[in-house]
């Protein structure tokens, strides 16, 4: 078994699309599945008022 970790610089909200594309591409090499996917969104500006 081979476990692959991939980091993709994709636009925010594209996690589902990237997961599907990677899954379909890896299926050509054999039985494959996407185990997990995480999306790290850019932090927004925070204002402390008080």
N, C-alpha and C positions, 0 to 999 in steps of 0.2 A: 504494500500500500504506500502511496505517495501522498503527502500532505503539502499543499502549496499555499503560501500566504502572498497575497497580491495587494499592493497599494495603488489606487487609481485616483488621479487628480481630475475628478469629474465635477460638473456643476451641481450645486445643492439640489436635492430632490431626485437625483438620477440613480439612486442606489438600486431600485428594483430593476431598472433597465440594464444596468451593468451586471447584476446578478444573472439575469436571463441570458445575456449575450455570452458571458463566461461559461455558464452551464452548458449551453448549446455547443460552444467551441470545444469544451473538454469532453463531451460525450463522444466526439469523433475518435478519441484516443482509448475509449473503453467505458466501463460503467463508472459514472461520475455523478456527484451531487454537491451542491453548495451547502456547506454545513452551517455557516453563519455569515452575517454581513453586518457591519457597523458603519454608521455615517457620522463623521465628526463635522458638524456645521461650524462656520466661522462665528466667533463671539461677537455679539452686538455691543455697541457702546452703552455703558451703564452710567447713569447719573445718580449720585447720592445727594438728595435734597433733605436738609434737615439741620 
